[in-house]
Amino acid sequence: MRGMFIAVFLDTGFYLGLCHPKDKHANESGKIFKKLAEGTYGLLYTSNLIINEAVTIIVMRTNSHPKALNLFEKYVWNNNRIASILYITSELENKTWDLFKKINTIDLKYKKPMSFVDISCIILCKQHQIENIVSFDPHFDRFLNRIYD
């Protein structure tokens, strides 16, 4: 972490840890959530693709546990939502595809592939001048300032 925080993007893993107490990042998500609530990281954003990915994984990992789903609903859709939702446009989807191809086919020095959703986060952050991401995935480190505890 470096610099002053104006805005931060919330990744899937953060929501998983926040809503599923048995998630391996539940502790870290809880600590980060407290800092978010204090305004430590500025404005909070996520995307429609992150929401889609997170709710799918929460359903699968918790066997559709009502408490996990209710928490997710509270944090994402209710009046208590913690982040503004950014939507990927067709123009940004095309930029995501271009970077996805580059990272996963041309840029061979990074051997682990990145998902389309993760690359869409990078594109959305660049588009909205967001330099920070709450994520437990180190592959974001080459693009954004990662907050993970």
Order of alpha helices (4+ residues) and beta strands (2+ residues): beta-alpha-alpha-beta-alpha-alpha-beta-alpha-alpha-beta-beta
